[in-house]
């Protein structure tokens, strides 16, 4: 069993939860992160190397010093809307930097990689739920950057490695059930924390982008998967590679769709507060409905979304937000926990 893993982007949201899960399995995560979007105090279960993923020399030094046997790759940028404004930055930060990482891996004999991909590679699905065999036709530069990396990994596998598991996960949500880590984006753009912030008056209202989709209540439907379930999926994928498993692309999700209005109803159930909303125009790059078929991940990895019911997602998010309430500008969030 692997004992040390290099985790690029391990100071970020999904990365830090994965590091905690690795440590619980007796694996030391070595975090490599430039802290542009991550947080140093998220790094609690192993050493931190502060550096850019496109800095080949620093990557080389980290690999030589810590001697990891595999890599989990989260580093990159991940906002659909932002990718339309800065496509070049997305291709540079996501695709070009991954090439630098792969070169460093090859130079040091590292032959196992778990990659943080995205359901954004599918674009607007032709049928639901989405299986891994569905056509990949991304509609944003972000989605295209993730698909490019998947294609590079497939070519590398055919050329002798590294072997890889690309995990196409759906809408990461929730927080560590122990309340140690959670979402800390700046600015915060994700639905669940913003809905809680609106419910408790930290922000004046929640912007809902479109209420005229061809869905049962007019709002977008997404597959919300708890971040701790995602973390477990990464550890399972690593174990798959460690025992000689083949390269794969797998969905990680809850396997069901929840609309924006259903999320808001869950916030009200958990907190007893109504979420004030502002209806805004649809956003570019938002499909009406997206949710996963996770049969393959369940059969191959033993993956199960145990914490991904929407009330647990809301409750764990609120517990985490209650801790840094003063930073968010409202002591009232402490009432949620």
C-alpha positions in Angstrom: 0.0 0.0 0.0 1.2 3.5 -0.9 2.5 5.5 2.1 3.1 8.9 0.5 1.3 10.8 -2.2 2.0 14.2 -3.9 -1.3 16.1 -3.9 -1.2 19.1 -6.2 -3.8 21.7 -5.2 -4.1 20.0 -1.8 -4.8 23.3 0.0 -8.1 23.7 -1.9 -11.6 22.6 -1.2 -11.7 19.0 -2.5 -8.0 18.6 -2.2 -7.9 19.3 1.5 -10.7 16.9 2.2 -8.9 14.2 0.2 -5.7 14.8 2.2 -7.7 14.2 5.5 -9.0 11.0 4.1 -5.6 9.9 2.9 -4.2 10.5 6.4 -7.0 8.4 7.9 -5.9 5.6 5.7 -2.3 5.8 6.8 -1.1 7.7 3.8 0.9 10.9 4.1 -0.2 13.6 1.7 2.5 16.0 0.5 0.7 19.1 -0.6 2.0 21.1 -3.5 0.1 24.4 -3.9 0.7 28.0 -4.8 -2.0 29.1 -2.4 -3.6 31.4 -5.0 -7.0 29.8 -4.3 -6.2 27.4 -1.5 -5.4 28.1 2.2 -2.3 27.1 4.1 -4.3 26.3 7.2 -6.1 23.6 5.2 -2.8 21.7 5.1 -3.0 19.7 8.4 -2.1 16.1 7.5 1.3 16.4 5.9 3.9 18.9 4.6 3.2 21.8 2.4 5.4 22.8 -0.6 4.4 26.2 -1.8 5.0 26.5 -5.5 3.4 26.8 -9.0 2.5 23.6 -10.8 4.3 25.0 -13.9 7.6 25.4 -12.0 9.3 22.2 -13.2 12.4 22.8 -11.0 10.4 23.2 -7.7 8.2 20.2 -8.7 11.4 18.2 -9.2 12.8 19.2 -5.9 9.6 18.2 -4.1 9.5 14.8 -5.7 13.2 14.1 -5.0 12.8 15.3 -1.4 9.6 13.4 -0.4 9.8 10.5 -2.8 6.0 10.0 -3.4 4.9 6.9 -5.2 1.9 8.5 -6.9 0.2 11.8 -7.6 -3.3 13.1 -7.0 -3.8 16.2 -9.3 -6.2 18.9 -8.2 -4.2 22.0 -9.2 -6.0 24.3 -11.6 -8.8 26.8 -12.0 -12.4 25.7 -12.0 -15.0 28.4 -12.7 -17.1 28.0 -15.8 -18.1 31.7 -16.0 -14.5 32.9 -15.5 -13.3 30.5 -18.2 -15.3 32.4 -20.8 -13.6 35.7 -19.7 -10.1 34.2 -19.6 -9.8 31.1 -21.8 -6.1 31.5 -22.3 -5.6 31.5 -18.6 -7.6 28.3 -18.2 -5.7 26.5 -20.9 -2.4 27.7 -19.4 -3.2 26.9 -15.8 -5.0 23.6 -16.5 -3.6 22.1 -19.6 0.0 23.5 -20.0 0.7 23.1 -16.2 -0.5 19.5 -16.4 2.1 18.8 -19.1 4.8 20.1 -16.8 3.6 17.8 -14.0 3.5 14.8 -16.4 7.0 15.6 -17.6 8.2 15.7 -13.9 6.5 12.4 -13.2 8.1 10.7 -16.1 11.5 12.0 -15.3 11.2 10.6 -11.8 9.5 7.3 -12.6 6.1 8.2 -11.1 3.6 6.0 -12.9 0.3 6.5 -11.1 -2.0 9.6 -11.3 -5.5 10.3 -10.0 -6.8 13.3 -11.9 -9.6 15.7 -10.8 -11.7 16.0 -14.0 -15.3 17.2 -14.3 -18.8 16.5 -15.6 -18.3 19.7 -17.5 -16.6 17.5 -20.2 -20.0 16.2 -21.2 -21.6 19.6 -22.0 -25.4 19.5 -22.5 -26.3 15.8 -22.0 -28.3 14.1 -24.6 -29.8 11.7 -22.0 -29.9 11.4 -18.2 -28.4 10.1 -16.1 -25.0 10.6 -17.7 -22.9 7.5 -18.1 -19.1 7.5 -18.9 -19.9 6.5 -22.5 -22.0 9.6 -23.1 -20.6 12.0 -25.8 -18.2 14.5 -24.5 -19.0 17.9 -26.0 -18.0 20.6 -23.4 -19.6 24.0 -23.9 -17.1 26.1 -21.8 -13.3 26.6 -22.0 -13.1 25.1 -18.5 -14.8 21.9 -19.7 -12.7 21.8 -22.8 -9.5 22.2 -20.7 -10.5 19.2 -18.6 -11.3 17.1 -21.7 -7.9 18.0 -23.2 -6.2 16.7 -20.1 -8.2 13.4 -20.2 -7.1 13.0 -23.9 -3.5 13.6 -23.0 -3.7 11.0 -20.2 -5.2 8.5 -22.6 -2.3 9.1 -25.1 0.2 8.9 -22.3 -1.2 5.6 -21.1 -0.9 4.1 -24.6 2.7 5.4 -24.7 3.7 3.7 -21.5 2.2 5.7 -18.7 1.5 7.0 -16.2 -1.6 4.9 -15.6 -4.4 7.2 -14.5 -7.9 7.5 -13.2 -9.8 10.6 -14.3 -12.6 11.3 -11.9 -15.4 13.2 -13.6 -17.2 14.6 -10.6 -20.4 16.5 -10.4 -21.2 19.4 -8.0 -19.0 19.2 -5.0 -20.8 20.4 -1.9 -20.9 20.1 1.8 -18.1 20.2 4.4 -16.0 17.9 6.6 -18.5 16.3 9.1 -16.0 17.2 11.9 -16.2 20.9 11.0 -12.4 21.1 10.4 -12.4 22.2 6.8 -15.0 23.3 4.2 -15.7 25.7 1.4 -13.7 28.9 1.6 -13.8 30.4 -1.8 -13.1 34.1 -2.3 -15.5 35.2 -3.6 -17.8 32.4 -2.7 -19.8 31.3 -5.8 -21.2 27.9 -4.9 -24.9 27.6 -4.3 -25.2 25.9 -0.8 -22.9 28.3 1.1 -24.4 31.3 -0.6 -27.9 30.2 0.2 -27.0 29.9 3.8 -25.3 33.3 3.8 -28.5 34.7 2.3 -30.7 33.0 4.8 -28.7 34.6 7.7 -28.4 38.0 6.2 -24.7 37.9 5.4 -25.6 38.7 1.8 -28.8 40.5 0.9 -30.1 37.7 -1.3 -29.2 34.7 -3.4 -29.0 35.2 -7.2 -30.9 32.4 -9.0 -29.7 32.3 -12.6 -32.8 31.4 -14.6 -36.2 30.1 -13.5 -37.5 29.3 -17.0 -35.6 26.1 -17.8 -37.6 23.1 -19.0 -37.3 21.4 -15.6 -40.2 20.7 -13.1 -39.7 23.9 -11.2 -37.9 26.0 -13.9 -34.5 26.0 -12.1 -31.4 24.1 -13.0 -31.0 20.6 -11.8 -27.6 19.4 -10.6 -26.0 16.3 -8.9 -24.7 17.5 -5.5 -22.1 15.1 -4.2 -20.7 15.5 -0.7 -17.0 16.6 -0.7 -16.1 13.8 1.8 -17.6 11.2 -0.6 -15.5 12.7 -3.4 -12.4 12.4 -1.1 -13.2 8.7 -0.5 -13.5 8.3 -4.3 -10.0 9.6 -4.8 -8.5 7.2 -2.2 -10.4 4.3 -3.8 -9.0 5.3 -7.3 -5.5 5.5 -5.8 -5.9 2.0 -4.4 -7.2 0.8 -7.8 -3.9 2.0 -9.4 -1.8 0.6 -6.6 -2.9 -2.9 -7.2 -2.2 -2.7 -10.9 -5.6 -1.5 -12.2 -6.0 -0.1 -15.7 -6.5 3.5 -16.6 -10.1 4.6 -16.3 -12.5 7.6 -16.5 -15.2 7.4 -13.9 -18.2 9.5 -12.8 -18.4 10.5 -9.1 -21.7 11.8 -8.1 -24.8 11.2 -5.9 -26.6 9.7 -8.9 -29.7 12.0 -8.6 -30.6 15.5 -9.6 -31.7 18.3 -7.2 -33.0 21.6 -8.5 -32.0 25.0 -7.1 -35.4 25.4 -5.5 -35.0 22.0 -3.8 -31.7 23.1 -2.4 -33.3 26.2 -1.0 -36.1 24.1 0.5 -33.4 22.0 2.2 -31.8 25.2 3.7 -35.2 26.1 5.1 -35.7 22.7 6.6 -32.3 22.7 8.3 -32.2 26.3 9.5 -35.8 27.3 9.8 -35.1 30.3 7.7 -36.3 31.4 4.2 -33.7 32.2 1.6 -34.4 35.5 -0.1 -33.7 35.2 -3.8 -33.2 37.4 -6.8 -34.1 35.9 -10.2 -31.4 36.7 -12.8 -31.0 35.8 -16.4 -29.5 32.4 -17.3 -25.7 32.2 -17.3 -23.7 31.2 -20.3 -22.6 27.6 -20.1 -25.3 26.3 -17.8 -27.1 23.2 -19.0 -30.7 22.8 -17.7 -30.1 19.4 -16.0 -27.1 17.3 -15.2 -26.8 14.2 -13.0 -24.7 11.1 -13.0 -24.8 7.4 -13.4 -22.2 6.1 -10.9 -22.7 2.3 -11.6 -19.2 1.9 -13.0 -17.5 3.6 -10.0 -19.5 1.5 -7.7 -18.6 -1.8 -9.4 -14.9 -1.0 -10.0 -14.0 1.0 -7.0 -16.7 0.2 -4.5 -17.7 3.9 -4.4 -20.8 4.9 -2.6 -22.2 8.4 -1.9 -22.9 7.9 1.7 -23.1 11.6 2.8 -24.7 13.1 -0.3 -28.3 13.6 0.6 -29.1 17.3 0.4 -29.9 17.8 4.0 -26.6 16.4 5.2 -24.8 18.6 2.6 -26.6 21.7 4.0 -26.1 20.7 7.6 -22.3 20.1 7.3 -21.9 23.3 5.3 -23.7 25.3 8.0 -21.7 23.7 10.8 -18.5 24.7 9.1 -19.7 28.2 8.3 -20.8 28.7 12.0 -17.1 28.5 12.9 -15.7 31.4 10.8 -19.0 33.4 11.2 -17.2 36.6 12.2 -15.1 36.4 9.1 -18.3 36.3 7.1 -19.7 39.2 8.9 -22.5 37.6 11.0 -22.6 35.8 14.3 -26.0 34.6 13.5 -24.6 31.7 11.4 -23.5 30.1 14.7 -27.2 29.4 15.3 -27.2 27.0 12.4 -24.9 24.4 13.9 
